[in-house]
Amino acid sequence: MGEFWPVTDALAYLSGSWRVRRSVRDLSSGDEGDFSGTTDFSALPEGGLLHTELGTFTWLGVARSAERTLRFLPGGTPATADVRFGDGRPFHDLDLTSGHHVADHPCSADLYRGEFTVLDADHWRTVWRVGGPAKDLLLNTEYARVS
């Protein structure tokens, strides 16, 4: 088996609950933090999935509740999705045809570059590198399906 696990239907693959572990490193200061929690992908009435992430983010020894919401809408083919912020603004595209995808998201003068890797039926990861005048971050997230 190769390093990537091809996906024929991105929304069907993502649907359900996932355990999440994320490490966050500020490359300019060396500071590190982590997030631990769950991500649920549930059906939206208009089609697509609502991504709801809930957990605890610890930064500089201080733990806080954290949450975010995204919308994964159907893309042009079943293996793709149009990812949007909770308020509907565009975030990035996603194509899991090969099991690997790189997406960019410009945010003011910073650039978010995300690398998505599907490892198998129950594990995938993202690596976001954020660079620019305001941020210099590396975020590694591991997802494991809740059975």
C-alpha positions as CSV (number, residue, x, y, z in Angstrom):
1,M,0.0,0.0,0.0
2,G,1.2,3.5,-0.9
3,E,1.6,6.5,1.3
4,F,-1.7,7.9,0.2
5,W,-5.2,6.3,0.3
6,P,-7.3,7.5,-2.7
7,V,-10.9,8.6,-1.9
8,T,-13.7,8.4,-4.4
9,D,-16.3,10.3,-2.3
10,A,-14.8,13.0,-0.1
11,L,-18.0,13.8,1.8
12,A,-18.9,10.2,2.5
13,Y,-15.3,9.6,3.7
14,L,-15.3,12.5,6.1
15,S,-18.9,11.9,7.4
16,G,-19.0,11.0,11.1
17,S,-17.0,11.6,14.2
18,W,-13.2,11.9,14.5
19,R,-10.8,12.2,17.4
20,V,-8.4,15.2,16.8
21,R,-4.9,15.9,18.1
22,R,-3.2,19.1,16.8
23,S,0.2,20.5,17.6
24,V,0.8,24.2,17.0
25,R,4.3,25.7,16.8
26,D,5.2,29.3,16.4
27,L,8.3,29.1,14.3
28,S,9.5,32.6,15.1
29,S,9.3,32.3,18.9
30,G,9.6,28.5,19.4
31,D,6.4,28.5,21.5
32,E,4.3,25.4,21.2
33,G,0.7,24.4,22.0
34,D,-1.7,21.6,21.3
35,F,-5.4,21.0,20.7
36,S,-7.3,17.9,21.7
37,G,-10.9,17.2,21.0
38,T,-13.4,15.9,18.4
39,T,-14.5,16.9,14.9
40,D,-18.0,15.9,13.8
41,F,-19.1,16.0,10.1
42,S,-22.9,16.0,10.0
43,A,-25.2,16.4,7.1
44,L,-26.3,20.0,6.1
45,P,-30.0,20.3,5.0
46,E,-28.9,22.0,1.7
47,G,-26.3,19.3,1.0
48,G,-22.7,18.9,2.2
49,L,-21.4,18.6,5.7
50,L,-21.2,20.8,8.7
51,H,-17.7,20.4,10.3
52,T,-17.9,21.1,14.1
53,E,-14.6,21.0,16.1
54,L,-14.8,21.1,19.9
55,G,-12.0,20.6,22.4
56,T,-9.3,22.2,24.5
57,F,-6.4,24.3,23.2
58,T,-3.4,24.7,25.4
59,W,-1.0,27.5,24.7
60,L,1.9,28.6,27.0
61,G,0.5,26.3,29.7
62,V,-3.0,27.8,29.7
63,A,-5.9,25.5,28.6
64,R,-9.0,27.0,27.0
65,S,-12.1,25.7,25.4
66,A,-11.9,26.0,21.6
67,E,-14.3,25.4,18.8
68,R,-14.7,26.2,15.1
69,T,-17.2,25.5,12.4
70,L,-16.6,24.9,8.7
71,R,-18.9,23.9,5.8
72,F,-17.8,21.2,3.4
73,L,-20.0,21.6,0.3
74,P,-20.1,19.3,-2.7
75,G,-17.4,19.9,-5.3
76,G,-17.4,19.4,-9.0
77,T,-16.8,15.6,-8.6
78,P,-17.6,13.3,-5.7
79,A,-13.9,13.2,-4.6
80,T,-13.9,17.0,-4.1
81,A,-15.3,19.6,-1.8
82,D,-15.6,23.3,-1.5
83,V,-14.6,24.2,2.0
84,R,-16.0,27.4,3.5
85,F,-15.9,29.1,6.9
86,G,-19.0,28.8,9.1
87,D,-20.3,32.2,7.8
88,G,-20.0,31.0,4.1
89,R,-16.8,32.8,3.1
90,P,-14.6,30.7,0.8
91,F,-11.7,28.9,2.6
92,H,-10.1,26.4,0.2
93,D,-10.8,23.6,-2.3
94,L,-10.3,19.9,-1.4
95,D,-9.6,17.1,-3.9
96,L,-9.0,13.7,-2.3
97,T,-8.9,11.7,-5.6
98,S,-5.3,10.7,-5.0
99,G,-5.5,10.8,-1.2
100,H,-3.3,13.9,-1.1
101,H,-4.1,17.5,-1.8
102,V,-2.4,20.9,-1.3
103,A,-4.6,24.0,-0.9
104,D,-3.8,27.7,-0.3
105,H,-5.7,30.3,1.5
106,P,-4.5,34.0,1.5
107,C,-5.4,35.8,4.7
108,S,-4.4,39.5,4.6
109,A,-0.7,39.4,3.9
110,D,-0.2,35.9,5.3
111,L,-0.6,32.7,3.3
112,Y,-2.0,29.5,4.7
113,R,-0.9,26.4,2.8
114,G,-2.6,23.2,3.8
115,E,-1.5,19.7,2.9
116,F,-4.2,17.0,3.3
117,T,-3.2,13.3,3.4
118,V,-5.6,10.4,3.7
119,L,-3.7,7.5,5.4
120,D,-6.5,4.8,5.4
121,A,-10.2,4.4,5.9
122,D,-10.0,5.7,9.5
123,H,-7.0,8.1,9.6
124,W,-6.1,11.3,7.8
125,R,-4.0,14.4,8.6
126,T,-3.5,18.0,7.7
127,V,-0.4,20.1,7.9
128,W,-0.9,23.9,7.7
129,R,2.1,26.2,7.2
130,V,1.2,29.8,7.9
131,G,3.7,32.4,6.7
132,G,3.8,36.1,6.3
133,P,4.4,39.3,8.2
134,A,1.9,38.5,11.0
135,K,2.3,34.8,11.5
136,D,4.9,32.0,11.2
137,L,3.2,28.9,12.3
138,L,3.1,25.1,11.7
139,L,-0.1,23.2,12.6
140,N,-0.1,19.4,12.4
141,T,-3.4,17.7,12.9
142,E,-4.1,13.9,13.1
143,Y,-7.7,12.6,12.7
144,A,-8.8,9.1,13.8
145,R,-12.3,7.9,13.2
146,V,-14.4,7.3,16.2
147,S,-15.8,3.8,15.8
